[in-house]
Amino acid sequence: MVSTTRPAPAATGTTATGSAAAGSAAAPASQTLSRGIRILEVLADAPRPLTTDEVAHTLGVHRSIAYRLVRTLEDHGLVGRDSAGRIALGARMAALASGVSRDLQAEALPELTDIANELGITSFVAVLDQAECITLASVEPRHAVASMVQRPGSRHPVTIGAPGKVILSQLPEAEWPDGVSEHLRADVSEVVVRGYATSHDEVIPSVQSVAVPLSLRGRRPAAIAVVYIGPRDDHAEIAGRLQRSAAIIRGALGG
């Protein structure tokens, strides 16, 4: 319901305040909704399905509260259970996610597929969300014996990892999160000079990444990147391949 305020009669010499609007702006957030969203985030980050007790422990709530929240999410197809009753994200989440930056995903996926199969490593697009990098789309190589899994929806602070560095390089420093170290500032400055970033052991131990900026007109900063395990010294060649795909995506989206 939308409320409005009217001026008091002129004879009083006063006018009504905008208390209704102020009260609306100061309204408390829904704790139940917040907890439900937090469950989805926990499941997205978890390496395996979780039990109700594990969900409750992570949220810091009683098991009965976690159970009711999970049942509601199940009713909407946002979570499901495996044969052992453990909880994971449901198929409906994939349908919802497909609508996020649909045009970017559509243009990026063919390029990510080509990169993954040519280089034999997992490729992905990460976008900025507040102070985090979120994987929007990813592709694993078709014939690799082993490869890293980079799930869409996975997230980490923008202050770590190669994608974070190239995203920061596209932002004015006034928009950087607090506490950026001098070492990270130097890494971001290097991105500006050479056009790509690398990382090793920053997000996950033993995992390396190479990323380049994906600057698109009218959108928040993004990165196109690869992630892999094991030593490689062809970072510049990898970056060159990523830059070619970034240029194709920009051209397709008018960026």
C-alpha positions in Angstrom: 0.0 0.0 0.0 1.3 3.4 -0.9 0.7 6.2 1.6 0.7 9.9 0.9 0.9 13.0 3.1 -1.2 16.1 2.6 -0.5 19.6 3.7 -2.3 20.7 6.8 -4.9 23.5 6.4 -3.3 26.9 5.7 -4.9 28.4 8.8 -2.7 26.3 11.1 0.5 27.7 9.5 2.0 24.2 9.5 2.6 21.4 7.0 2.6 17.7 7.6 6.1 16.0 7.7 7.1 13.2 5.4 7.0 10.7 8.3 5.4 8.0 6.3 8.2 8.0 3.7 10.8 8.2 6.4 9.2 5.3 8.3 9.2 3.2 5.1 12.9 3.9 4.5 13.7 2.9 8.0 11.6 -0.3 8.0 13.5 -3.3 9.3 14.5 -6.1 6.9 12.7 -9.4 7.0 14.8 -11.8 9.2 13.0 -14.8 7.7 13.7 -13.7 4.1 17.3 -12.9 5.0 17.8 -16.4 6.5 16.3 -18.0 3.5 18.6 -16.2 1.2 21.5 -17.0 3.4 20.7 -20.7 3.1 20.9 -20.4 -0.7 24.3 -18.7 -0.4 25.6 -21.4 2.0 24.5 -24.2 -0.3 26.0 -22.4 -3.3 29.4 -22.2 -1.6 29.3 -25.7 -0.1 31.4 -28.4 -1.8 28.7 -31.0 -1.1 25.1 -31.3 0.0 24.5 -30.4 3.6 22.4 -31.8 6.4 19.7 -29.8 8.1 21.9 -29.7 11.2 24.8 -28.3 9.2 22.6 -25.6 7.7 21.3 -24.7 11.2 24.8 -24.5 12.6 26.0 -22.3 9.8 23.1 -19.9 10.3 23.3 -20.1 14.1 19.6 -21.0 14.5 17.8 -23.9 16.0 17.3 -27.0 13.9 13.5 -26.6 13.8 13.9 -23.1 12.3 16.4 -24.3 9.6 14.0 -27.2 8.8 11.0 -24.8 8.2 13.1 -22.5 6.1 14.4 -25.4 4.0 10.9 -26.8 3.5 9.7 -23.5 2.2 12.6 -23.3 -0.2 11.8 -26.9 -1.3 8.2 -26.0 -2.0 9.5 -23.4 -4.5 12.0 -25.8 -6.1 15.0 -23.7 -4.9 16.5 -26.5 -3.0 16.2 -30.3 -3.1 17.5 -33.4 -1.3 19.6 -36.3 -2.4 19.0 -40.0 -1.6 20.5 -39.5 1.9 18.3 -36.5 2.6 21.1 -33.9 2.4 20.2 -30.5 1.0 21.5 -28.9 -2.2 20.4 -26.2 -4.6 17.4 -27.2 -6.7 16.8 -27.1 -10.4 14.7 -23.9 -10.1 17.8 -22.0 -9.1 19.4 -22.8 -12.5 16.3 -21.3 -14.2 16.5 -18.2 -12.1 20.2 -17.8 -12.7 19.8 -18.1 -16.5 17.9 -14.8 -16.4 20.8 -12.9 -14.9 22.7 -11.0 -17.5 21.2 -13.4 -20.1 22.8 -11.6 -23.1 26.2 -11.7 -21.5 25.9 -15.4 -20.7 24.7 -16.1 -24.2 27.7 -14.3 -25.8 30.2 -15.6 -23.3 29.5 -19.3 -23.3 30.7 -20.1 -26.8 33.9 -18.2 -26.1 34.4 -19.9 -22.7 33.8 -23.3 -24.4 36.5 -22.5 -27.0 39.0 -21.3 -24.4 38.4 -24.4 -22.1 38.9 -26.9 -24.9 41.8 -25.1 -26.5 43.7 -24.6 -23.3 42.5 -27.7 -21.4 41.5 -25.7 -18.4 38.3 -24.3 -16.9 37.2 -20.8 -18.1 34.7 -18.5 -16.6 33.2 -15.0 -16.5 33.1 -13.2 -13.1 31.2 -10.0 -12.4 31.3 -7.5 -9.5 28.6 -7.7 -6.9 29.2 -5.2 -4.1 32.6 -6.2 -2.8 32.7 -9.7 -4.2 33.5 -11.5 -7.5 30.7 -13.8 -8.5 31.0 -16.4 -11.2 28.3 -15.8 -13.8 29.1 -18.6 -16.2 31.8 -21.3 -16.5 32.9 -24.1 -18.8 35.1 -27.1 -18.1 37.3 -28.6 -20.8 35.7 -31.5 -22.7 38.5 -34.0 -22.7 40.7 -33.1 -19.8 41.7 -35.9 -17.4 41.1 -33.6 -14.4 40.0 -30.0 -14.2 38.9 -27.4 -11.6 35.2 -26.9 -11.0 34.2 -23.3 -11.0 30.5 -23.3 -10.2 28.3 -20.4 -11.4 27.3 -18.5 -8.3 30.5 -19.1 -6.4 31.9 -16.0 -4.9 35.0 -14.6 -3.1 36.1 -11.1 -2.0 37.2 -8.8 -4.9 40.4 -8.2 -3.0 41.8 -11.7 -3.8 42.3 -13.6 -7.0 43.1 -12.6 -10.6 39.5 -11.7 -11.5 39.3 -9.4 -8.5 42.5 -7.6 -9.5 41.2 -6.9 -13.1 37.8 -5.8 -11.8 39.5 -3.4 -9.3 41.6 -2.1 -12.3 38.3 -0.9 -13.9 37.1 0.9 -10.8 38.1 4.3 -9.4 39.9 3.9 -6.1 37.1 5.7 -4.4 34.9 2.6 -5.1 37.5 0.1 -3.8 36.6 -1.7 -0.5 38.4 -0.7 2.6 41.7 -2.2 3.6 43.3 -2.7 0.2 46.9 -3.5 0.8 49.9 -1.9 -0.8 50.8 -5.2 -2.4 47.3 -5.4 -4.0 47.6 -1.8 -5.2 50.8 -2.7 -6.9 49.2 -5.8 -8.5 46.3 -3.7 -9.8 48.7 -1.1 -11.2 50.5 -3.9 -13.0 47.2 -5.0 -14.6 46.7 -1.5 -16.0 50.2 -1.7 -17.6 50.2 -5.3 -19.0 46.5 -5.9 -19.4 46.1 -9.1 -17.3 46.4 -10.4 -13.7 47.6 -13.7 -12.2 47.1 -15.3 -8.9 48.3 -18.4 -7.1 47.1 -19.8 -3.7 44.9 -16.7 -3.1 41.4 -18.1 -3.3 42.1 -21.8 -3.1 45.4 -23.4 -2.1 47.5 -24.7 -5.1 45.0 -23.1 -7.6 46.2 -20.6 -10.2 44.3 -18.1 -12.3 44.8 -15.7 -15.1 42.2 -13.0 -15.9 41.7 -10.1 -18.2 39.2 -7.2 -18.0 35.8 -7.5 -19.7 34.7 -3.9 -19.9 31.2 -3.5 -21.2 29.5 -0.2 -21.7 26.8 0.5 -19.2 27.7 -2.5 -17.0 29.6 -3.0 -13.8 33.2 -4.3 -14.3 33.7 -8.0 -15.2 36.5 -10.4 -15.9 37.1 -13.3 -18.2 39.5 -15.9 -16.6 40.8 -19.4 -16.4 41.5 -21.4 -13.3 43.8 -24.5 -13.0 46.0 -26.6 -10.8 49.7 -27.1 -11.5 52.5 -24.9 -12.8 52.3 -23.1 -16.1 54.6 -20.3 -17.3 52.6 -19.3 -20.4 50.5 -16.6 -18.6 51.0 -14.0 -21.3 49.8 -16.5 -24.0 46.8 -17.4 -21.9 46.0 -13.7 -21.4 46.3 -13.1 -25.1 43.7 -15.8 -25.8 41.4 -14.4 -23.1 41.7 -10.9 -24.6 40.7 -12.1 -28.0 37.5 -13.6 -26.5 36.9 -10.5 -24.4 37.0 -8.4 -27.6 34.5 -10.7 -29.4 32.1 -10.5 -26.4 32.4 -6.7 -26.3 31.7 -6.4 -30.0 28.7 -8.7 -29.8 27.2 -6.6 -27.0 28.1 -3.3 -28.5 30.6 -2.5 -25.8 
